[in-house]
């Protein structure tokens, strides 16, 4: 997809990045904090509620079942109603549900609230990917997604010490510290969700903060790309859901998410086990180190890949690096070496994601993009359900505390091999250009 150089287009892209990306990163930070803070609250939550390790693992993972089931419908509703309305709805409802986790008192209530949290948040991430593809042309999309993905390590860089501080906060308003953790971080998401309704703009032609020439240049470039995508990729939602490349992308993303959540859920408790045994400010600060490394690594690797190409090869290399770091983290009793291993894992599984998403968004357009991106993400995020349960199963079967992390590392290596084995840029089969609300880009 080639585009004629245009000062108006370049200035529109720069202005859109400056206005939209910081707010989208803030949304992503809050989403990930509310998804992963259960890992910080694990020990005290279990102590106060009597949850077993198996019940915690099941509850931590069941989030992704509701998330996956409602992913595609949610993203299609966002395509119908626009990001401003739908992203606001998602954030407000998930914030309220996350805050209600403070009232967990049994395994059943924990399962119910984690399931509802997944349903409430469904469509958030694929909605963001779709939103970015509606704003940024292909020539800048990988860099833009790389910048957006800074929100991932930032969430854990900021969320780790904040969560640790809240857990050390005594008993505010008569609540246990872990209850305060869920209330504060959940309601923060709801507040930002309300702001999103007034701040976001669905498409370039609606942006009053762009001048007329910038709006026209950016809209023209994006419409031109969509026409080419529909000529070489699935032309409707149903075609996208059946497309072999979409399904293969989902399988690869499943392996990626297995690596991600195998670390995210257990990093704080692993470091705590090597230090004081208490998840508080000290562990929060130590847990933040891998995410600093991930920010630096993502900045360098995505820029290099954009400059020299071979995004698929780089994505495979980063997933293999994540697998190596995960395995190495289980083989040492040294805090310093464990943190170094987690740094490699974090660099790998954060870098692989923006590199990966440039592949399916390169040929999915219009409503097919809404459905296809959501399906890939929903399949992939089931890895978040499987990861803690696979880890626990491997440890129970072998009787080794290392076996769980080794099993997740193997899944990461399989994902890297799948990336190397499949060519996303192969010539697409011919598709029919059916017109209608599920088969073409809607008017603005």
C-alpha positions as CSV (number, residue, x, y, z in Angstrom):
1,X,0.0,0.0,0.0
2,X,1.8,3.1,-1.2
3,X,0.8,6.7,-0.4
4,X,2.0,9.9,-2.0
5,X,4.0,12.1,0.4
6,X,1.8,14.8,1.7
7,X,2.7,17.5,4.2
8,X,-1.0,17.7,5.2
9,X,-1.1,14.0,5.8
10,X,2.1,13.9,7.8
11,X,1.0,16.9,10.0
12,X,-2.4,15.2,10.6
13,X,-0.7,12.0,11.7
14,X,1.6,13.9,14.0
15,X,-1.2,15.8,15.5
16,X,-3.3,12.7,16.0
17,X,-0.5,10.9,17.7
18,X,0.1,13.8,20.1
19,X,-3.6,14.1,21.0
20,X,-4.8,10.5,21.0
21,X,-1.9,8.3,22.1
22,X,-1.3,9.6,25.6
23,X,-5.0,9.2,26.5
24,X,-5.2,5.7,24.9
25,X,-2.1,4.7,26.8
26,X,-3.7,5.9,30.0
27,X,-6.8,3.8,29.3
28,X,-4.6,0.8,28.6
29,X,-2.6,1.3,31.8
30,X,-5.8,1.3,33.8
31,X,-7.2,-1.7,32.0
32,X,-4.1,-3.8,32.6
33,X,-3.8,-2.7,36.3
34,X,-7.4,-3.8,36.9
35,X,-6.8,-7.1,35.1
36,X,-3.5,-7.9,36.8
37,X,-3.9,-6.5,40.3
38,X,-5.3,-9.8,41.5
39,X,-1.8,-11.1,41.3
40,X,-0.7,-8.5,43.8
41,X,-3.6,-9.2,46.1
42,X,-3.1,-13.0,45.8
43,X,-1.6,-13.8,49.2
44,X,-3.7,-11.5,51.4
45,X,-6.9,-12.2,49.4
46,X,-6.4,-16.0,49.9
47,X,-5.6,-15.4,53.6
48,X,-8.8,-13.4,54.2
49,X,-11.2,-15.4,52.1
50,X,-9.8,-18.9,52.4
51,X,-9.3,-19.4,48.6
52,X,-7.1,-22.3,47.7
53,X,-4.3,-22.0,45.2
54,X,-6.4,-24.0,42.7
55,X,-9.4,-21.8,43.3
56,X,-7.3,-18.7,42.8
57,X,-5.8,-20.0,39.6
58,X,-9.2,-20.8,38.2
59,X,-10.7,-17.5,39.2
60,X,-7.7,-15.5,37.8
61,X,-8.1,-17.3,34.5
62,X,-11.9,-17.4,34.2
63,X,-11.8,-13.7,33.4
64,X,-10.7,-14.6,29.9
65,X,-13.6,-16.9,29.3
66,X,-16.2,-14.1,29.5
67,X,-13.7,-11.8,27.8
68,X,-13.3,-14.2,24.8
69,X,-17.0,-15.1,24.4
70,X,-18.1,-11.4,24.2
71,X,-15.1,-10.1,22.3
72,X,-16.5,-10.2,18.7
73,X,-20.0,-8.9,19.6
74,X,-18.4,-6.1,21.6
75,X,-16.1,-5.0,18.8
76,X,-18.9,-5.1,16.2
77,X,-21.0,-2.9,18.6
78,X,-18.1,-0.5,18.7
79,X,-17.9,-0.5,14.9
80,X,-21.7,0.4,15.0
81,X,-21.8,3.0,17.7
82,X,-18.2,4.4,17.5
83,X,-15.3,4.3,19.9
84,X,-16.3,7.4,21.9
85,X,-19.5,5.8,23.1
86,X,-18.4,2.2,23.4
87,X,-15.0,2.6,24.9
88,X,-16.6,4.9,27.5
89,X,-19.2,2.2,28.3
90,X,-16.5,-0.5,28.6
91,X,-14.3,1.5,31.0
92,X,-17.2,2.6,33.3
93,X,-18.6,-0.9,33.7
94,X,-15.3,-2.7,34.1
95,X,-14.2,-0.1,36.7
96,X,-17.4,-0.7,38.8
97,X,-17.0,-4.5,38.6
98,X,-13.4,-4.4,39.5
99,X,-14.2,-2.2,42.5
100,X,-16.8,-4.8,43.6
101,X,-14.0,-7.4,43.9
102,X,-13.4,-5.8,47.2
103,X,-16.5,-7.7,48.5
104,X,-15.3,-11.2,47.5
105,X,-15.8,-13.5,50.5
106,X,-15.8,-17.0,48.8
107,X,-14.6,-18.9,45.8
108,X,-18.0,-18.5,44.2
109,X,-18.1,-14.7,44.5
110,X,-14.5,-14.6,43.2
111,X,-15.5,-16.6,40.1
112,X,-18.6,-14.6,39.4
113,X,-16.8,-11.2,39.7
114,X,-13.9,-12.3,37.6
115,X,-16.3,-13.6,34.9
116,X,-18.2,-10.3,35.0
117,X,-15.0,-8.4,34.7
118,X,-14.1,-10.2,31.6
119,X,-17.5,-9.6,30.0
120,X,-17.3,-5.9,31.0
121,X,-13.9,-5.5,29.5
122,X,-14.6,-7.5,26.3
123,X,-13.8,-5.6,23.2
124,X,-11.5,-3.1,24.9
125,X,-8.2,-4.1,23.3
126,X,-9.4,-5.1,19.9
127,X,-11.4,-1.9,20.0
128,X,-8.2,0.1,20.5
129,X,-6.5,-1.8,17.6
130,X,-9.4,-1.1,15.4
131,X,-9.5,2.6,16.5
132,X,-5.8,2.9,15.7
133,X,-6.3,1.4,12.2
134,X,-9.1,4.0,11.7
135,X,-6.7,6.8,12.4
136,X,-3.2,5.8,11.3
137,X,-2.2,4.6,7.8
138,X,-0.1,1.5,7.3
139,X,3.2,3.4,6.9
140,X,3.0,4.6,10.5
141,X,0.9,2.0,12.1
142,X,3.6,-0.3,13.5
143,X,5.4,2.6,15.2
144,X,2.1,3.9,16.5
145,X,1.2,0.5,17.9
146,X,4.6,0.3,19.4
147,X,4.1,3.6,21.2
148,X,0.6,2.4,22.4
149,X,2.2,-0.8,23.7
150,X,4.3,1.3,26.1
151,X,1.1,1.2,28.1
152,X,1.7,-2.5,28.8
153,X,5.0,-2.1,30.7
154,X,3.9,1.3,32.1
155,X,0.9,-0.4,33.7
156,X,3.1,-2.8,35.5
157,X,5.9,-0.2,36.1
158,X,3.4,2.2,37.8
159,X,0.9,-0.4,38.9
160,X,3.4,-2.5,40.8
161,X,4.5,0.2,43.3
162,X,1.0,1.7,43.5
163,X,-0.5,-1.7,44.3
164,X,2.2,-2.4,46.8
165,X,1.6,1.0,48.5
166,X,-2.1,0.3,48.7
167,X,-1.4,-3.1,50.3
168,X,0.8,-1.4,52.9
169,X,-1.9,1.3,53.6
170,X,-3.3,-0.2,56.9
171,X,-7.1,-0.4,57.1
172,X,-8.6,2.7,55.5
173,X,-12.3,3.2,56.1
174,X,-12.3,-0.2,58.0
175,X,-11.4,-2.1,54.8
176,X,-8.6,-4.6,54.4
177,X,-5.7,-3.2,52.2
178,X,-6.5,-5.6,49.4
179,X,-10.1,-4.3,49.4
180,X,-8.9,-0.7,49.2
181,X,-6.6,-1.8,46.3
182,X,-9.6,-3.0,44.2
183,X,-11.8,0.0,45.0
184,X,-9.2,2.7,44.2
185,X,-7.9,1.2,41.0
186,X,-11.4,0.2,39.8
187,X,-13.1,3.6,40.3
188,X,-10.1,5.3,38.6
189,X,-11.0,3.4,35.4
190,X,-14.6,4.5,35.6
191,X,-13.7,8.1,36.0
192,X,-11.4,8.0,32.9
193,X,-14.2,6.2,31.1
194,X,-16.5,9.2,31.6
195,X,-13.7,11.5,30.3
196,X,-13.3,9.3,27.3
197,X,-16.8,10.1,26.1
198,X,-15.9,13.7,25.8
199,X,-12.3,13.4,24.7
200,X,-12.2,10.7,21.9
201,X,-13.1,11.3,18.3
202,X,-14.3,8.4,16.3
203,X,-12.8,9.2,12.9
204,X,-10.6,11.9,11.3
205,X,-13.5,13.7,9.5
206,X,-15.1,14.4,12.9
207,X,-11.9,15.9,14.4
208,X,-12.4,19.6,14.9
209,X,-8.8,19.8,16.1
210,X,-7.6,19.0,12.6
211,X,-7.9,21.6,9.9
212,X,-9.9,20.9,6.8
213,X,-6.8,20.0,4.6
214,X,-5.5,17.6,7.3
215,X,-8.9,15.9,7.7
216,X,-9.2,15.4,4.0
217,X,-5.7,14.0,3.5
218,X,-5.9,11.6,6.4
219,X,-9.4,10.4,5.5
220,X,-8.4,9.9,1.8
221,X,-5.4,7.8,2.8
222,X,-7.4,5.6,5.1
223,X,-10.2,5.1,2.6
224,X,-7.7,4.2,-0.1
225,X,-6.1,1.6,2.2
226,X,-9.5,0.1,3.0
227,X,-10.3,-0.4,-0.7
228,X,-7.0,-2.3,-1.2
229,X,-7.6,-4.4,1.9
230,X,-11.1,-5.4,0.8
231,X,-9.6,-6.3,-2.6
232,X,-7.1,-8.7,-1.1
233,X,-8.6,-9.8,2.2
234,X,-11.9,-11.0,3.6
235,X,-14.7,-8.6,2.6
236,X,-17.2,-9.2,5.4
237,X,-17.3,-10.2,9.0
238,X,-18.3,-13.8,8.2
239,X,-15.5,-14.1,5.7
240,X,-13.0,-12.8,8.3
241,X,-14.2,-15.2,10.9
242,X,-13.6,-18.1,8.5
243,X,-10.3,-16.8,7.1
244,X,-7.4,-19.3,7.7
245,X,-5.0,-16.5,8.4
246,X,-7.2,-15.0,11.0
247,X,-7.5,-18.4,12.8
248,X,-3.8,-19.0,12.5
249,X,-3.1,-15.5,14.0
250,X,-5.4,-16.4,16.9
251,X,-3.4,-19.5,17.6
252,X,-0.1,-17.6,17.6
253,X,-1.6,-14.9,19.8
254,X,-2.8,-17.7,22.2
255,X,0.9,-18.7,22.7
256,X,1.9,-15.1,23.2
257,X,-0.7,-14.5,25.9
258,X,0.3,-17.8,27.6
259,X,3.7,-16.2,28.0
260,X,2.3,-12.9,29.1
261,X,0.0,-14.0,31.9
262,X,2.3,-16.8,33.1
263,X,4.6,-14.0,34.2
264,X,2.2,-11.2,35.1
265,X,0.1,-13.3,37.6
266,X,3.2,-14.8,39.3
267,X,6.0,-12.2,39.1
268,X,5.2,-10.5,42.4
269,X,4.8,-13.7,44.4
270,X,7.9,-15.1,42.8
271,X,10.0,-12.1,43.8
272,X,8.3,-12.1,47.3
273,X,9.3,-15.7,47.7
274,X,13.0,-14.8,47.1
275,X,12.9,-11.8,49.4
276,X,10.8,-11.1,52.5
277,X,7.8,-13.2,51.6
278,X,5.5,-10.1,51.8
279,X,4.1,-8.4,48.7
280,X,4.4,-4.8,49.5
281,X,6.3,-1.7,48.4
282,X,9.7,-3.4,48.2
283,X,8.4,-6.2,46.0
284,X,6.4,-3.6,44.0
285,X,9.5,-1.7,43.2
286,X,11.6,-4.8,42.3
287,X,8.7,-6.0,40.1
288,X,8.8,-2.7,38.2
289,X,12.4,-3.3,36.9
290,X,11.4,-5.7,34.1
291,X,8.9,-3.3,32.8
292,X,11.5,-0.5,32.5
293,X,13.5,-2.9,30.5
294,X,10.5,-3.7,28.4
295,X,9.9,0.0,27.5
296,X,13.5,0.4,26.4
297,X,13.4,-2.8,24.4
298,X,10.1,-2.1,22.7
299,X,11.2,1.4,21.7
300,X,14.4,0.0,20.1
301,X,13.1,-3.2,18.5
302,X,10.0,-1.8,16.9
303,X,11.9,1.2,15.4
304,X,14.5,-1.2,14.0
305,X,11.9,-3.5,12.6
306,X,10.1,-0.5,10.9
307,X,13.3,0.6,9.4
308,X,14.5,-2.7,8.1
309,X,11.4,-4.8,7.8
310,X,11.0,-8.5,8.7
311,X,8.4,-7.9,11.4
312,X,7.4,-11.6,11.4
313,X,11.0,-12.7,12.0
314,X,11.5,-10.2,14.8
315,X,8.2,-11.2,16.4
316,X,9.4,-14.8,16.4
317,X,12.7,-13.9,17.9
318,X,11.1,-11.8,20.7
319,X,8.7,-14.6,21.6
320,X,11.6,-17.0,21.8
321,X,13.4,-14.5,24.0
322,X,10.4,-14.4,26.3
323,X,10.3,-18.2,26.5
324,X,14.0,-18.3,27.5
325,X,13.5,-15.6,30.2
326,X,10.5,-17.5,31.6
327,X,12.5,-20.7,31.9
328,X,15.5,-19.0,33.3
329,X,13.4,-17.3,36.0
330,X,12.6,-20.7,37.5
331,X,16.2,-21.9,37.6
332,X,17.7,-19.5,40.1
333,X,17.3,-18.7,43.8
334,X,19.1,-15.3,43.3
335,X,16.9,-12.2,43.4
336,X,19.2,-10.4,40.9
337,X,19.3,-13.3,38.5
338,X,15.5,-13.8,38.7
339,X,14.9,-10.2,38.0
340,X,17.3,-10.3,35.0
341,X,15.5,-13.3,33.6
342,X,12.1,-11.6,34.0
343,X,13.6,-8.6,32.2
344,X,14.4,-10.8,29.2
345,X,10.9,-12.3,29.4
346,X,9.2,-8.9,29.6
347,X,11.2,-7.4,26.7
348,X,10.3,-10.5,24.6
349,X,6.6,-10.7,25.2
350,X,6.0,-6.9,25.2
351,X,7.9,-6.4,21.9
352,X,6.3,-9.3,20.1
353,X,2.8,-7.8,20.4
354,X,3.0,-4.6,18.4
355,X,5.1,-6.5,15.9
356,X,2.5,-9.2,15.7
357,X,-0.5,-6.8,15.2
358,X,1.0,-5.2,12.1
359,X,0.5,-8.5,10.4
360,X,-3.3,-9.0,10.5
361,X,-4.1,-5.3,10.3
362,X,-2.1,-5.2,7.1
363,X,-4.9,-7.0,5.2
364,X,-8.1,-6.7,7.4
365,X,-10.3,-3.7,6.6
366,X,-13.7,-2.3,7.4
367,X,-16.1,-4.4,9.3
368,X,-14.0,-7.5,8.5
369,X,-11.2,-5.8,10.6
370,X,-13.7,-5.4,13.5
371,X,-14.6,-9.0,13.5
372,X,-11.2,-10.5,12.6
373,X,-9.2,-8.5,15.1
374,X,-11.7,-9.3,17.9
375,X,-11.6,-13.1,17.0
376,X,-7.8,-13.1,17.1
377,X,-7.8,-11.4,20.4
378,X,-10.5,-13.6,21.9
379,X,-8.7,-16.8,20.9
380,X,-5.4,-15.4,22.1
381,X,-6.7,-14.3,25.4
382,X,-7.9,-17.7,26.3
383,X,-4.2,-18.2,26.9
384,X,-4.7,-16.1,30.0
385,X,-7.2,-18.7,31.2
386,X,-5.0,-21.7,30.3
387,X,-1.7,-20.3,31.6
388,X,-2.3,-20.3,35.4
389,X,-4.1,-23.6,35.2
390,X,-1.4,-25.3,33.0
391,X,1.3,-24.0,35.4
392,X,-0.6,-25.4,38.4
393,X,-1.2,-28.7,36.6
394,X,2.4,-29.2,35.6
395,X,3.6,-28.5,39.2
396,X,1.1,-31.0,40.7
397,X,1.9,-33.7,38.2
398,X,5.7,-33.4,38.5
399,X,5.9,-32.3,42.1
400,X,8.3,-29.6,40.9
401,X,7.8,-25.8,41.4
402,X,9.9,-25.2,38.2
403,X,7.8,-27.4,35.9
404,X,5.0,-24.8,35.7
405,X,7.2,-22.0,34.3
406,X,9.0,-24.6,32.0
407,X,5.6,-25.6,30.5
408,X,4.8,-21.9,29.7
409,X,8.3,-21.5,28.1
410,X,7.6,-24.5,25.8
411,X,4.3,-22.9,24.7
412,X,6.2,-19.7,23.9
413,X,8.7,-21.6,21.8
414,X,5.9,-23.3,19.9
415,X,4.4,-19.9,19.2
416,X,7.8,-18.6,17.8
417,X,7.9,-21.7,15.5
418,X,4.4,-21.0,14.3
419,X,5.3,-17.4,13.4
420,X,8.3,-18.6,11.4
421,X,6.2,-21.3,9.6
422,X,3.4,-19.0,8.3
423,X,3.6,-16.2,5.7
424,X,1.0,-13.5,6.5
425,X,1.9,-11.6,3.3
426,X,1.0,-14.4,0.9
427,X,-1.3,-13.4,-1.9
428,X,-4.8,-13.5,-0.8
429,X,-7.5,-15.5,-2.5
430,X,-10.1,-13.7,-4.5
431,X,-13.1,-12.5,-2.4
432,X,-16.4,-11.3,-3.4
433,X,-17.2,-7.7,-2.7
434,X,-20.6,-7.9,-1.0
435,X,-21.9,-4.6,0.1
436,X,-23.8,-4.0,3.3
437,X,-23.3,-3.1,6.9
438,X,-21.1,-6.2,7.6
439,X,-19.1,-6.0,4.3
440,X,-17.7,-2.6,3.8
441,X,-16.4,0.5,5.5
442,X,-19.4,2.6,6.7
443,X,-19.7,6.2,5.8
444,X,-18.6,8.8,8.2
